[in-house]
Amino acid sequence: MTTKLAAEAKSYSEAVAAIDGSLQTMDLDYLDLMIIHSPRPWKAFHESDPYFEGNSEAWRALEEAYQAGKLRSIGLSNFEKADIDNILASSSVKPMVNQILAHISNTPTELIQYSEEKGMLVEAYSPVAHGELMKNQDVIHLAEKYGVSVPQLGIRYCLELGMLPLPKTANPAHMKNNADVDFSISEEDMAILKNMEQIQDYGEASRFPVYSGKQK
């Protein structure tokens, strides 16, 4: 079971309460993974304040819960290099995961490499760009070339880059289709996919702060 520490929890006491609250709500003794949802509260996502102190306090609460056996793994989400460095500067337990927006046409290579260098598994959420890749004719043609669906191509793309893709669906048939990615993308086609024009409009998802600006 994985859950997130709310982006607004930027103090030790708030984080402790949120961790214990999640365990109580789900009636569990421990969670497999908990991650800080964002380095900034959502309403301040594009502001200059990095919330370094608040993130360090939240991380301290996660560390203590990890050491107490309440959490089996702890990590980050939407954290960039400076945010990661802030956590590493005062941590006793290093982050195990960095969950970031990554998909065909939006591949933050430097952030992926940096996260991996620091020992983190990179989880790629929205590997189909909230469905926007389904509208891209170049992606559609490449999927047809491999005899797969666009979601399968998007998931395989993330796997080829060493990331763990996190497709979102409640449809059992789609889940089965998403898991059927036993094929490889050629180096030439990977280069094409990496260099596609970045999606600027995520449709309804654009109202969320993380989608309303370019990932660095």
N, C-alpha and C positions, 0 to 999 in steps of 0.2 A: 504494500500500500504506500503510495506517494502522495504527499500534500505540500502545500506552500505556506510559508509564513507571510502574512499580508504585507504588501509594500509599505503600508502606513505604520507598521510596528517598528519604530526606530528608537526604542529604549529597551533596556534589559528587562524591566518589569513587564512591559507590554508583550515582549517576546515570550517570556516565561509563561504568562497567562495564556497566550495564544497556543503555545505548544501543548500545555496541559488541557486546554479547552478542546483541541483537536482530538486528543486521545480519549477524552471523556465523551465527546460527540460520537465518535466511531466505536466506542466501547472496546478499545484495544489497549494492550499493555505496552506495545511499541509500534512504531511506524518504520517501514523499510527505508524511506527517504523523506526528508523535509528540506526545502530550498527557500531561500529568501526570494520573494517574487520579483523584486526590482530594487536597484540601488537607491531609487528615489520614490517617495510617495507618488501615486499616479498623477495627482493634481500638480505636482512639481516636477514631472518627468523631464521636461525640456528646460528647466531652470538651471542656473549655474551652480547652486549649492550641491556639492557631491554627497552630503550626509555621511561623511566618513565616520564621525563619532557614533552616530546612530547605528550605522551598519556594524561597527565593531562591537557595540553593545548587544545588538541582535545576534551577532555571531557568537558572542560569549555565552548567551543563553542556549544556542544550538549545541555548542561544544559541551556544556554541562549536561544537557539532555542526552547527548551521544554517549558521554562517559558514564551516565547513570543507566544506560541500556534502554532509554525511552525511544531513541532513534538509532537505527542501524547504520544510516549514512546521512550526511549533511552536505548541502551544496548551495549553489547560487543560480540566479536566473536573470538574464539581461544585463549581466555585469560586464563592463569593458575593462581594459587593461588597468587603468588607474584605480578602478573600484576593486579589482582583484588584488592589486598590490597593497591596498589599504588593509584588506582582510589578512593577507599573508604577513604583514608587518607585525601584527600583534596576536596571531593565532597560535594555539597549541595543537590544534587539529586542522589540517589543511582541507580546503574544499575538495570534495570528491566528484562534483558534477558542476558544469556550467550549461544551463539550458538557454539557448539563444535562437533568435529568428534566423533560419538559414534554409534556403531552397534554391532551385534553379532560378537564375537571374539575380539572386541576392545571396552571395557567398562571402561573408566577412573573413577572408582567408587569414589575415594577421591575427584576429581575435581567436579563431579556431586553433591556430598553431600555438599561440601563447597559452591558451587554456590547457592544451595537451602537454606543453612543455612543463607546466606547473602540476602535472599529474592528474588533471581532471578529464573525465569522460565528457565529451561534448554531445549534448542532446539537442537535436534540431526539431523545433516545433514548427507547425504549419509547413510541412514539406511539400504541400500542394498549393501554398500561398492562398489559403482560404478559398480554394477553387479557381483562383484567377489564372492559374496555369492551364486550366481546361479551355481557356479562350485563346491561347497562344498557338497560332498555326504552325510555327516552327517546332514547338514542343510536341504538338499533335503528330506532325509528320515523322519526327524521330521515334515517338512511341509506336507508330504504325510500322516503322522500319524494324523494330525489335519484336513486333507482334505482342505488345503489352499495352496496358491502359496508361493514361497520363499519370494517375496516382502511383502506379507501379514504377514508372520511369523516375518520378520525383523521389520516391523512397529509395530506389536503387542508387540514384545520384548521391544521396546523403551517405549511404552505406559505402559507396566507392571512395568517399572522402574520409572514411573512418569515424563518421558520426553515427549516433543512434537516433534514427528518425522517429517522431512521435505523431503519426497520423491520428486524426480525430474522427471517429464515426461511431454511431450506435447501431449501424446496420450490420447484421451478422454476415451477409453476403459480401459487403464491402470489406469487412475485417478479413475474411478468407482471401479475397482478392489482394488486399494490401500485403498479406504475408507471403504471397506467391511471387517472390522476386529473385528466383534462382537463375539469374542471367547476368552478364557483364556488359558494361558500356565501354566501347572502344576509346582509346586515348583521344582520337580525333574528335569523336562526338562529345566527350567530356569537356574538351577545350571549347567547343561550340556552346555547350550548356553553361559553362562558367562565364562566358563573355557575352551572354545575351543581355539586352537592354533591361535595366532594373525596373521592376514593377513599381509604379508610383501610386496606383489606386487599388486599394484592397477591398473596394466595395463597402459593404456594411461594417466590415472589421476596421475600416479606417478611423472610426470614432475612438478606437483604443489608442492611447498615447504611443505605444511601442510601434504602431503601424503608421503613425502620422509623420514620421521623419525617417531619414535614411539611417540605416545601421552603419556605424563606423567600422 
